[in-house]
Amino acid sequence: MIDKAVILAAGEGTRLWPFTETMPKVMLPVANKPMLEYVFDAVKKSGIEEIVVVVGYKKEVIMEYFKDYKGIKITYVEQDKQLGTSHALLQAKKHIKNFFLVLSGDNIIDQQSISNLIKDKSEYSMLIKEHPHPSKYGVVHIEKNTLKRIVEKPEEETGKFISTGIYKLPKTVFEKIQELNNQGVFDLTSVIQLLIKQEKNINTITADSWMDIVYPWDLIYVNEALIHNTSESINGIIEKGVTIKGPVLVGPDTKIYAGSYIVGPVVIGQGCEIGPNTCIFPSTAIGDNSVVSPFCEIRNSVIMNNVHIGSNSSINHSIIGRGNTIVNNFTSISGKATIEIEGEFKKLKGIGTMIGEDCTIGSNVVTEPGVIIGRKCNIDSIKRITKNITSNSKVM
């Protein structure tokens, strides 16, 4: 009987800089909800109402947001040092009595896949998923649905299915975890490989839907995928002369002024002001208490809370962090870019800019595709930003 899920949410997510400087990666918003909330919802819908959350980096952000969430019983345990996934899971040991699920708080998973995992009769089970870029993950090799081995980030394409890092496990697995931790091995994949070596049968189940957020631009892609589940709901004030097409969600106390044109799926939070004469196109999420001034155009972007965008601005395939003030005539150009993160070079198409929180950007600023701007930067007017800018910088 499975009555609990353990959700790993202790990591910082350094590859998601600058957005994780003030919050853990699991709290980054997708379609105006923290990604961890999607995991909570999927777990609850599958019938599990007790969750153990392993927290660490910026834990107070998580605990404050989820202090009373939809009747779910939440127990928090802390991983003091972020040594690895199995070490994180070990912190939950005293709260587990029987079989349990383990999930990552930064992966979006559907309820049906979790239900399929719960129903599986095997002692050990895991969710796998076909992926177009398997070499970024742990590639799984299976025979008749039984896991034979996992190869972490192989240099050559050796298979198309990857581990999602979502498992059903018995409590006895903590003995294996402790054994490897004592040897200085702290990742969950090594625990699974040890189980295979000891001839434990690990059944694999293919997930219906699974999405991973590793890099800043993943927020744009996952937002685009999830926002299509938006159902139309207009709770704000819509002036005459506003055109709304497709599913659009507008939060309470939001005002959309005359002449604005919105094509869903679009999510707009509460307390916002949009327009007049502003165009918002599909796959855009605008956070709470944000202002989009007249004659702006926003496409396929994530605008977080408390952002002020000046008039005549054009934002495409971009992320604008919390608390930014952007003066008029700002343009984020989208296109091809090669971005370096932690020594890895990523080639992207159709990418705009990514701006950390609490920046002030003057008028007539243009950003090139793929530019990442840190938090608390101050950029003077009439500047063209062609390369990344570290946090707390001033561009004069």
N, C-alpha and C positions, 0 to 999 in steps of 0.2 A: 504493500500500500504506500503510495507516494502522497505525502501531505505537505511537503515543503519544497521550495526552490531556493537555491543559493545564487545570488546575483553578484558577480564580481564588478565592483565599481570604485576601486581604490586608485586606479592609475591616473596619471596626469595627462598623457597624450601629447608629448612634446612635438610630434609631427603635425599637430593641429595648431601650432603657434600661428598667430598671436592670440587666438581665441581662448586658449586654455591658461593664459597667464593669471586669470582671476576666477576661473571656474573649472571643475573637472570636466573631462571630455563628455561624460555621460549626460551632462546638463546642457550641452549645446542644443539650440532649438532647431527642430525640423517641422515645418508647417506649424510654427508657433507653439510646439510642445517639446520639452526636453526629450532626447532620444530614450532616456531611461524610462520615461513614462509609457512609451510604446511597449517596452519589455514588460513592465508591470501589468499593463492592460492585457497583453497576450497571455500572461501567466494566469491572471485572474479568470479570464474567459475560459481557460482550459480546466477550471475547477479547483485550482490551488489557491488557498486564501491565507497561507502563511509564507512569508518571504524573509530570508536572512540576507541582508545586504552587507557586503564587505566594503567598507569605506576606508579612505586614507587621505589622499590629496584633496584639500579644500572640502573636507567632509561636511562642514557646517552648511554649505550651500545645498547639498543633497538633503540633509536632515531637516532643514528648515522648510524646504519645498514640500517634502513628503511626510510631514509630521502627522497628518491625519488624512489618509488617501483611500477613499472609496471602500472603507470597511476592511481593507487588507491589514492583517496583523504583520507589522514590520519590526524586525529585530536587527539592530545595527551592531556589527562587530568591526573592530579597527585593525587594519594591517599597518603597523607603525612604520615599517620600511617596505617599500614596494620592490620586493625581491623577485617576485614572479607569480604566475597564476596558481600553481599548486600550493605555494606558501600562503597566498591569499585565501584559498579554499580551506586550508588547515585551520584558519582562525574561526571557522564556523563549526568545527567538530563537535563541541559540547552541546550544540543546539540540534543535532541530527540524531534521530533514533533508528530510522529504517532506511529504505531507499529514498533518494532525493534527486532533484534535477539541479544541474549547474549551468548557468548561462552567463554570458558577458553583457554588461550594461550598455555597451556601445555597439551592439549588433541589433538590427531590427529583424524580428522573427514573427511569423504569423501564428495565430492561435491553433490552427489545425495541425501544424507540424509539431507543436508541443503536445497536443492531444495524442497524436500518433506515437510519440515517444513514451508518453505515460502508459498507453495501452500495450506497448510491447512487453512480452513475457520474459525476455532475456534478463539475465542478471546485470549485464553491462550493455548499454545501447548508446549510440551517438547519431547525431544528425549530420549528414553530409550534403553537399550541394555542388552541382556542376557549375564551373566558373570559367569565363573566357580568358582569365589570366591566372591560372592555377599556381604558377611559380612564385607568386607573391605570398602564398599560404602554405599550409601543411597539406601536401598531396596524399590522398589515401589510395591504397591498393587493396582491392576487395576480391573475394571469391565467394560466390553464392551468398552475397550480402554480409559475409563475415570479414571483419577487418584483419588484414594480414600485416600491414605496416603503414607507417606515416613517414613521409620524407618532407622535412621542413625546408621550404623555399628552395626547391631543387634548381640547379643551374640549367638543366635541360628539361624540356616538357616531357614528363614521364606519365602523365595521367590527366584526366579532365575533372575529376571530382576532388573536392577539398573538405577538410574538417571545418565545421562551423564553430567548434569549441563548445558545443552544447551537448551535454551528456545526461543519461540516467545512470546513477551509480549506487552501489550498496554502501552502508556505513563502513564496512571493512576496508574500503579503499583508502581510508585515512592511515592505515598501517603502512601501505605502500608509499603514500605521500611522505610520511614521517621518515621512512627508510631512506628515501632519496634526498629529502631536505638535510638529513644528517650527513649526507655525502656532498652537500653544497649544490644539489640540483633542485631547482625551484619551479620548473615549468610543468604544466599539466600534460603536455605532449609526451614528455619523458615517462610520466606515470603510465600513460596508455601503452607506450612501447614496452615498458616492463611487464605489464599485464599480458601483452601478446607473447613476450618471451616466456612467460610462465604458463602459456597455453590456455589463457582465459579466452572464452568466446565473447567477442564484442560484436554485437549485431549493428548493422548500419541501416539507417532510414533516410531516404532522400527528402530534404525539406522542400516545401512548396515555394516559400518565399523567404529569402534571407539577404540582408544587405549590411555591408560593413562600412564604417566611417573611419578612415585612417588619416587622410589628408584634408586640408581645408576645402578643396573643391568638391570632395565627396559630399559635403553638406548641400551643395547645389544639386548634385545628381540625385541624392536620396530625397531631398525636398521635392524635386520634380516628380519622382515616382510616387511618394506618399500623398502629395497634395491632390492627386487625381481621385483620392477617396473622399474629397471634400463634398459635403452635402450643403445645398444652398440654405443660408440662414441670414436674414437681414435684421439686425437688432439696433442699428444706428439710425441716423437721420439722413435720408437721401433727398437732395433737392430736386426740383423739377429740372428736366434737361440733362439728367444723368442717364447714360446708357449702360446697362449691365447685361452681359451675355454669358451663358454657361453657369456652372456652379461657383458661386461667390459667397464667402462667409464674411459678414461684417459684424464686429463686436459691439457691445453696448457703448453708448456715449461717443461713438465715432460719427463724424460728419463728412459726407461726400458732397462737394459743392458742384454747382451747375456746370454743364459742359464736359464733365469728366466721362471717360470711356473705359470701362473695365470688362475684360474678357477672361472668364474663368478657365481652369480652376485658379482661384485666387483666395488667399486668406488674409484678412485685415483684422488686427486686434482691437482692443477697446481703447477709447479715449484718443483716437487718431483724428487728424484733419487731412483730407485729400482734396486737392484742387484749389480753385476751379480749373477747368480745361486741362486736366491731367489724364494721361493714358497709362493704364496698368494692364500688362499682357500676361498670358498664362504662365503658371508655375511660379508665381511670385507670392512670397509671404512677407507681410509687414507687421512688425511687432507692436505691442501696446504703446500708447502715448507717443506715437511718432507723427511727424508732419511731413507731408509731401506737397510742396508749394505749387503754384500755378505753372502750367505749360511744361510739366515734367513728363518723361517717358521711362517706365521701368519694365524690364523684361526678364523673366526667368531668374529672379534674384531673391536673396534672403536679406531682408532688412530687419534688424533686431529691435529691441525696445528702446524708446526714448531717443530716436534719431530724428534730426531735422535736416531735410533736404531742400535746398534753395530752388528758386524758380528756374525754368529753362534747363534743367539738368537731365541727362540721359544716362541711365544705369542699365547695363546689360550683363547677364550671366555673372553676377558679382555677389559678394557678401559684405554687408555694411554692419559692423559690430555695434554694440550698445553705446548709447550716449554720444554718438558722433554729431557734430554740427558741420554741415556742408553748405557753403554759401552758393550763390546762384551760378549757373552756367558750368556746372561740373559735368565731365564726360568720362565714362569708363568705356574704353574701346575693347571689344571682345574679338578674339581671333586665336591664332596659333601661338603657343608659347612653350618654352622648355624651362621647367622650374626645378631648382635644386633644393632638396630637403634632406638634411642629415647625410650628405654625400651621395644621395640618389638623384638621378636626373629623370624627370618625368616630362614626356611630350604630350601636350594637351591641345585639343581643338575647341574652339568656341568658348574660351575662358576670358573672363573680364578681370576685375580687381578684387582683392580681399583686404579689408581695412579693419584693424583692431579697434577696440573701444576707446571712447573719450578723445577722439582726435578733433582738431579744428582745421578745416580745409577752406582756404580762401576762394574767391571767385575766379572763374575761367581756368580751372585746373583740369588737366587731361591726364589720365593714367593709361599706360600701355597694357596690352594683354598679359595676364599672369603676374602682375605686380602685387606684392604683399607688403602692406604698410602696418607696422607695429602699433601698439596702443599708446595713447597720449602723445601723438605726434602733432606738430603744428606746421602746416604747409601754407606759405604765403600765396597770394593771388598770382595768376598768370604763370603757372609752372606746368611743365610736362614731366611726369614721373615715369622713368624708363627702367628703374631697377628697385629692388626691395629696400625698404627703409626700416631700420631698427627702432624699437620702442623708445619713447621719450626723446625723439629727434625733432629738430627744427629745420625746415627747408626754407631758405630765404632767397 
